[in-house]
Amino acid sequence: MFLPYSTALRLGKIPWITLAVVALCTFIYWKQAHNEALINAYTQAYCRDNTDLLRAILLEDYDETAVSGCQEVLPIIHSRPDPEAFFERLLDSPDLLEGVSQATLVDWLKRLYQDFLQSGPPWSLDATMVYDPLGWNPLRVVTSSLAHADWAHLIFNMIFFIAFAPALELLVGGNFRYIAILVATAFAASFAYSITVVLGAEPLPTLGFSGVVMGMIGLSAFLMPKARIRTFYWVGIAFGHFYIPAWILALWFIGWDTWRVISSADVGNVNVIAHVAGGVAGYLIGFYFLQKQRALNQDDLDEEVWYQQLKRKDWFGGLSSYRKRPETYANEERLSQAKRDYQSFLDRLLRAVRARQHSEAILILLEYFELYAKNPEAYEDIFQEMKDYGTGRAVQCAGRLVIFLYLRQDKIAAAFRVLEECAQLSEHFALGHVDDASRMLHHALSCGRPDIAKQILRNAPGKYGLTQAATLRRIVREVARAQ
């Protein structure tokens, strides 16, 4: 036997919606269990205190088992969303009691339940939450998905849900989209069950989150097929855990339930139709609506799979297309970490720029200056992103740094291109050092951009002082005489 319990990925964020769903399902079942205990206690007292009624109903068929039978059957009837429909289906079933016709049995139960209702029993939470496949009630689709039959039903559903859903919540992008997927898989599972009932299946009320759980398993096969799922196994007294790709688990669970549907195997109280419909719906939702998210996340997801394989021995590594030498994994992990560090730096910087915290943004720029100093193109990309949020001091500082780095590598044309953009940002823009201003002034005059040259000269006294400004004006005169 085996049980998946988590996805081997570093999430980076807390999956709040998934945790909220788990908490909500747990709270609802706690209320169900409390309500069931109240009903059982009331029913036991009612049946003990109404033996005269039981004798009047059963007549010569009354015996000492009547009270225990009463205590067992009344909670079942009371938990049904439509007791009358329950009686009708019971009437069409084979005789349950030897020597007693179904019509007589149903008449007994109707009279008993009618008196039970008149006695004022606690209302049944299950009856208000379960999904009746003949009712097609959209509200009951949601409530029945959040309710469960017993603690084991709840616990195993939540374990499977937590195994897949946290990673999917972050991959689909957006809380509303994720909630919509959960609801859509619930509707697919419930309505598929209703269709089978219309086609002749037995119309039993249903509840449980397993249709949505299978939807998450199906969606994982599309969005993160190569992600490894930590899986606990036990065989006799031996136990441990290993890692299985998500697509293999999806194929196994959905395929197994599909076989049980096709073979008409005895599945007890398990709604395998909802399982299969939820799993297929999850995959199709991904295929038709989440192609963009899959493409956006693919590189990061592949890198994370590499990292996880580097950390552990992967029993299913032979099924992966990423079998590489350990040093290759190490190099790829270093590159991946560098990308994450760069993204973290950029996020901090842009948050400060958006908030107009220019001093903070400049400090962040200088903090990472030496790290990216050999790559002025990267700094120019940063400058271009900062420009989208204004023209403040931090943006102009980034422009000066880019120009400085390009000049240090003698990339005059690239430096001048950035200078032109900075001049458009502010007419008061000035370069950080007079030597940079001198080189840009020469280039502006040589390539026929007197407007840039005039701006450099106009801002020179305030930035470099009168003496240095005079030196720059002398450069202009010398260039003019040379021409």
C-alpha positions in Angstrom: 0.0 0.0 0.0 1.2 3.5 -0.6 0.0 7.0 0.3 1.2 10.3 -1.3 1.5 13.1 1.3 3.5 16.1 -0.1 5.0 17.5 -3.3 8.8 17.7 -3.3 9.0 21.4 -4.3 10.1 24.4 -2.3 7.0 26.5 -2.5 8.4 29.9 -1.3 4.9 31.1 -0.2 2.3 29.9 2.2 -0.7 28.2 0.3 -3.3 30.1 2.3 -6.3 29.0 0.3 -5.4 25.3 0.6 -4.9 25.6 4.3 -8.2 27.5 4.6 -10.0 24.7 2.8 -8.5 22.0 5.1 -9.5 24.0 8.1 -13.0 24.6 6.8 -13.5 20.9 6.0 -12.2 19.9 9.5 -14.5 22.4 11.2 -17.5 21.3 9.2 -17.0 17.7 10.0 -16.5 18.5 13.7 -19.9 20.2 13.6 -21.3 17.1 11.7 -19.9 14.7 14.4 -21.3 16.9 17.2 -24.7 17.0 15.4 -24.7 13.3 14.8 -23.9 12.6 18.5 -26.9 14.8 19.5 -29.2 13.0 17.1 -28.0 9.5 18.3 -28.5 10.4 21.9 -32.0 11.8 21.2 -32.9 8.7 19.1 -31.8 6.3 21.8 -33.9 8.0 24.4 -36.8 8.3 22.0 -36.8 4.6 21.2 -36.4 3.5 24.8 -39.3 5.8 25.9 -41.7 4.8 23.1 -41.9 1.0 23.4 -45.7 1.3 23.5 -45.7 3.0 20.1 -43.4 0.3 18.7 -45.8 -2.4 20.0 -48.7 -0.6 18.4 -46.9 -0.3 15.1 -45.4 -3.8 14.9 -48.1 -5.7 16.7 -47.2 -9.4 16.8 -43.9 -8.7 15.1 -42.6 -6.7 18.1 -39.7 -8.3 20.0 -36.7 -7.2 22.1 -34.7 -6.2 18.9 -37.3 -3.6 18.0 -35.7 -0.9 20.2 -32.2 -1.4 18.8 -33.6 -1.5 15.3 -35.4 1.8 16.0 -32.2 3.4 17.3 -30.3 2.3 14.2 -32.8 3.2 11.4 -34.1 6.5 12.6 -30.8 8.4 12.3 -30.4 7.0 8.8 -33.8 8.3 7.7 -33.3 11.6 9.5 -30.0 12.2 7.7 -31.6 11.9 4.2 -32.2 15.1 2.3 -35.6 13.7 1.1 -37.0 11.0 3.4 -40.0 10.5 1.1 -37.8 9.6 -1.8 -35.9 7.3 0.6 -39.1 5.5 1.4 -40.0 5.2 -2.3 -36.7 3.6 -3.2 -37.0 1.3 -0.2 -40.4 0.2 -1.4 -38.8 -0.9 -4.7 -36.0 -2.9 -3.1 -36.1 -6.6 -2.2 -37.6 -7.7 1.1 -35.3 -6.9 4.0 -37.0 -8.7 6.8 -38.0 -12.4 6.6 -41.8 -12.8 6.6 -42.4 -9.0 6.3 -43.2 -7.4 2.9 -41.4 -4.2 1.9 -44.8 -2.4 1.8 -45.4 -3.3 5.4 -41.9 -2.4 6.5 -42.1 1.0 4.7 -45.5 1.7 6.4 -44.0 0.9 9.8 -41.1 3.2 9.2 -43.2 6.1 7.9 -45.5 6.0 11.0 -42.5 5.7 13.3 -40.6 8.6 11.6 -43.7 10.8 11.5 -44.1 10.4 15.3 -40.3 10.9 15.7 -40.5 14.3 13.8 -43.4 15.4 15.9 -41.3 14.8 19.1 -38.9 17.6 18.0 -35.5 15.9 17.3 -32.4 18.0 16.5 -32.1 19.0 12.9 -29.7 17.0 10.8 -26.7 18.8 9.4 -26.0 16.0 7.0 -29.5 16.3 5.5 -28.8 19.9 4.7 -25.4 19.4 3.2 -25.4 16.1 1.2 -25.8 16.2 -2.6 -28.9 14.4 -4.0 -28.0 13.3 -7.5 -31.6 13.7 -8.6 -31.8 17.3 -7.2 -29.0 19.0 -9.3 -28.7 21.6 -6.6 -25.6 23.8 -7.2 -25.4 24.9 -3.5 -25.4 21.3 -2.4 -22.5 20.6 -4.8 -20.4 23.0 -2.6 -21.7 22.0 0.8 -21.5 18.2 0.1 -17.9 18.6 -1.1 -16.9 20.2 2.3 -18.7 17.6 4.4 -17.5 14.0 5.2 -18.9 10.7 6.4 -16.5 10.0 9.2 -13.0 11.0 10.5 -11.2 8.5 8.3 -12.9 9.9 5.3 -11.9 13.4 6.2 -8.3 12.6 7.1 -7.4 10.6 4.0 -9.1 13.2 1.7 -7.1 16.0 3.4 -3.8 14.0 3.2 -4.3 13.5 -0.6 -5.3 17.2 -1.0 -2.2 18.5 0.8 0.0 16.2 -1.2 -0.9 18.0 -4.5 -2.9 21.2 -3.8 -0.3 23.6 -2.2 2.0 23.5 -5.2 -0.9 23.8 -7.6 -2.3 26.8 -5.7 1.0 28.7 -6.4 1.3 27.4 -10.0 -2.1 28.4 -11.3 -1.5 32.0 -10.4 -4.2 34.0 -8.5 -6.5 33.1 -5.6 -9.7 33.6 -7.6 -8.5 31.3 -10.4 -7.5 28.6 -7.9 -10.9 28.8 -6.0 -12.7 28.6 -9.4 -10.8 25.4 -10.3 -11.8 23.8 -6.9 -15.4 24.7 -7.5 -15.4 23.6 -11.1 -14.0 20.2 -10.3 -16.7 19.8 -7.5 -19.4 20.6 -10.1 -17.9 18.2 -12.6 -17.8 15.4 -10.1 -21.3 15.9 -8.8 -23.0 16.5 -12.1 -21.3 13.5 -13.7 -22.7 11.4 -10.9 -26.2 12.9 -11.5 -25.9 11.9 -15.2 -25.1 8.3 -14.3 -28.2 8.3 -12.0 -30.3 9.5 -14.9 -28.9 6.7 -17.0 -29.9 4.1 -14.4 -27.4 4.1 -11.5 -28.7 3.9 -7.9 -29.5 7.5 -6.7 -27.6 7.5 -3.3 -26.9 10.9 -1.6 -23.2 11.7 -1.7 -20.7 13.8 0.2 -16.9 14.2 0.5 -14.0 16.2 -1.0 -12.6 13.3 -3.0 -14.0 14.6 -6.4 -12.0 17.8 -5.9 -9.0 15.9 -4.6 -9.0 13.8 -7.8 -9.3 17.1 -9.7 -6.1 18.3 -8.1 -4.4 15.0 -9.1 -5.6 15.3 -12.7 -4.5 19.0 -12.8 -1.0 18.0 -11.4 -0.6 15.7 -14.4 -0.9 18.7 -16.7 0.8 21.5 -14.7 3.6 19.7 -13.0 3.9 16.2 -14.5 7.6 15.7 -13.6 7.3 17.0 -10.0 8.0 14.3 -7.5 5.4 13.4 -4.9 6.6 12.1 -1.5 4.8 8.8 -1.0 4.7 6.7 2.1 4.5 2.9 1.6 4.1 -0.1 3.9 4.2 -3.8 3.1 3.6 -6.0 6.1 5.9 -4.6 8.8 8.2 -2.9 6.3 7.6 0.8 5.6 9.3 3.9 4.3 8.9 6.6 1.6 9.9 7.2 -2.0 9.2 9.8 -4.7 6.9 9.2 -7.7 6.3 11.7 -10.6 2.9 13.3 -10.4 1.8 12.0 -13.8 2.4 8.4 -12.7 0.3 8.9 -9.6 -2.5 10.6 -11.7 -2.4 7.7 -14.2 -2.6 5.2 -11.4 -5.4 6.7 -9.3 -7.6 7.9 -12.2 -6.9 4.7 -14.2 -7.7 2.5 -11.2 -11.1 4.2 -10.6 -11.9 4.1 -14.3 -11.3 0.3 -14.3 -13.6 -0.1 -11.3 -16.3 1.9 -13.2 -15.9 -0.1 -16.4 -15.7 -3.5 -14.7 -18.7 -2.7 -12.4 -16.6 -3.9 -9.4 -18.1 -3.7 -5.9 -16.9 -0.3 -4.6 -19.0 -0.2 -1.4 -19.9 3.4 -0.6 -17.1 4.9 -2.7 -18.4 7.3 -5.4 -15.9 6.2 -8.1 -17.9 8.2 -10.8 -17.1 11.4 -9.0 -13.5 10.3 -8.7 -13.1 9.7 -12.4 -15.0 12.8 -13.4 -13.1 15.0 -11.0 -9.7 13.7 -12.2 -10.6 14.1 -15.9 -12.0 17.6 -15.3 -8.9 18.7 -13.5 -6.7 17.7 -16.4 -9.0 19.2 -19.0 -9.2 22.5 -17.0 -5.4 22.7 -17.2 -5.3 21.7 -20.9 -7.9 24.3 -22.0 -7.3 27.2 -19.6 -3.9 27.0 -18.1 -1.5 26.6 -21.0 0.0 30.0 -20.4 0.6 29.2 -16.7 2.3 25.9 -17.7 4.6 27.7 -20.1 5.4 30.5 -17.6 6.3 28.0 -14.8 8.0 25.4 -16.9 11.6 26.6 -16.6 11.4 27.3 -12.9 9.6 24.0 -12.3 12.3 22.0 -14.2 15.0 23.8 -12.3 13.3 22.9 -9.0 13.0 19.2 -10.1 16.8 19.2 -10.8 17.4 20.7 -7.4 15.3 18.1 -5.6 17.0 15.3 -7.5 20.3 16.6 -6.5 19.4 16.5 -2.8 18.2 12.9 -2.7 18.4 9.5 -4.3 15.4 9.4 -6.6 14.1 5.8 -7.0 12.2 6.9 -10.1 15.1 8.9 -11.6 15.2 6.6 -14.5 11.9 7.9 -15.7 13.2 11.5 -15.8 14.8 13.3 -18.7 17.1 15.1 -16.3 19.7 12.4 -15.5 22.9 14.3 -15.4 26.3 14.2 -13.6 26.3 15.6 -10.0 28.6 18.5 -11.0 26.1 19.5 -13.7 23.3 19.5 -11.2 25.5 21.6 -8.8 26.2 24.2 -11.6 22.5 24.4 -12.5 21.6 24.9 -8.9 24.1 27.7 -8.6 22.6 29.3 -11.7 19.1 28.8 -10.3 20.1 30.4 -7.0 21.6 33.3 -8.8 18.4 33.9 -10.7 16.4 33.7 -7.4 18.8 36.2 -5.8 18.5 38.6 -8.7 14.7 38.4 -8.7 14.6 39.1 -4.9 16.9 42.1 -5.4 14.7 43.4 -8.3 11.5 42.9 -6.3 13.0 44.9 -3.3 14.2 47.6 -5.6 10.9 48.1 -7.5 8.9 48.1 -4.3 11.0 50.9 -3.0 10.7 52.8 -6.3 6.9 52.3 -6.4 6.6 53.6 -2.9 8.8 56.7 -3.9 11.4 55.7 -1.2 14.2 57.0 -3.3 16.9 56.8 -0.6 16.0 53.2 0.1 16.1 52.3 -3.6 19.5 54.0 -4.1 20.9 52.0 -1.1 19.6 48.8 -2.6 21.2 49.7 -6.0 24.6 50.4 -4.3 24.3 47.3 -2.1 24.4 45.0 -5.2 26.5 47.3 -7.4 29.7 45.3 -7.2 27.8 42.0 -7.8 26.5 43.2 -11.2 29.2 45.7 -12.1 30.7 43.5 -14.8 27.3 43.3 -16.5 26.1 46.8 -17.5 23.5 45.2 -19.7 21.8 43.7 -16.6 21.9 47.2 -14.9 20.4 48.7 -18.0 17.5 46.2 -17.8 17.0 47.3 -14.2 17.0 50.9 -15.3 14.4 50.3 -17.9 12.1 48.6 -15.4 12.5 51.4 -12.9 11.6 53.9 -15.6 8.1 52.4 -15.6 7.5 53.8 -12.1 8.6 57.4 -12.4 11.5 59.7 -12.9 12.7 60.2 -9.4 16.2 60.4 -7.9 16.5 56.6 -7.7 15.8 56.2 -11.5 18.3 58.9 -12.4 20.9 57.3 -10.1 20.4 54.0 -11.9 21.0 55.8 -15.2 24.2 57.3 -13.9 25.4 53.9 -12.8 24.6 52.3 -16.2 26.5 55.0 -18.0 29.5 54.7 -15.7 29.6 50.9 -16.2 29.4 51.3 -20.0 32.1 53.9 -20.0 34.4 51.8 -17.9 34.2 49.1 -20.6 34.6 51.8 -23.3 31.1 51.2 -24.7 30.6 54.8 -25.6 27.6 54.4 -27.9 25.7 52.3 -25.3 26.5 54.9 -22.6 25.3 57.7 -24.8 22.1 55.8 -25.6 21.3 55.7 -21.9 22.3 59.3 -21.5 19.7 60.3 -24.1 17.0 58.5 -22.2 18.1 60.1 -18.9 18.0 63.6 -20.6 14.4 63.0 -21.5 13.6 62.0 -17.9 14.8 65.3 -16.5 16.3 68.5 -17.9 18.4 68.7 -14.7 20.0 65.3 -15.2 23.8 65.4 -14.7 26.4 62.6 -14.8 28.1 61.6 -11.6 31.7 62.6 -12.5 33.1 65.3 -14.6 35.3 62.8 -16.5 32.1 61.0 -17.6 30.6 64.3 -18.6 33.7 65.2 -20.6 33.6 61.9 -22.6 29.8 62.2 -23.2 30.3 65.8 -24.3 32.9 64.8 -26.9 30.6 62.1 -28.2 27.6 64.4 -28.3 29.5 67.0 -30.4 31.0 64.4 -32.7 27.7 62.7 -33.5 25.7 66.0 -34.0 23.7 66.1 -30.8 24.1 69.7 -29.6 21.0 69.5 -27.5 22.7 66.9 -25.2 25.9 68.9 -25.2 23.9 72.0 -24.1 22.2 70.1 -21.3 25.6 68.8 -20.0 27.0 72.3 -20.0 23.9 73.9 -18.4 23.9 71.5 -15.5 27.7 71.4 -15.0 28.2 74.4 -12.7 25.7 73.1 -10.1 27.1 69.6 -10.3 30.9 70.0 -10.7 31.6 73.6 -9.8 32.5 76.6 -11.9 36.1 75.5 -12.6 35.1 72.2 -14.0 32.2 73.8 -15.9 34.8 76.2 -17.5 36.9 73.2 -18.5 33.9 71.6 -20.3 33.1 74.8 -22.1 36.8 74.9 -23.3 36.3 71.4 -24.7 33.4 72.7 -26.8 35.4 75.6 -28.1 38.3 73.2 -29.1 36.0 70.9 -30.9 34.4 73.8 -32.7 37.8 75.1 -33.9 38.8 71.6 -35.0 35.7 71.3 -37.1 
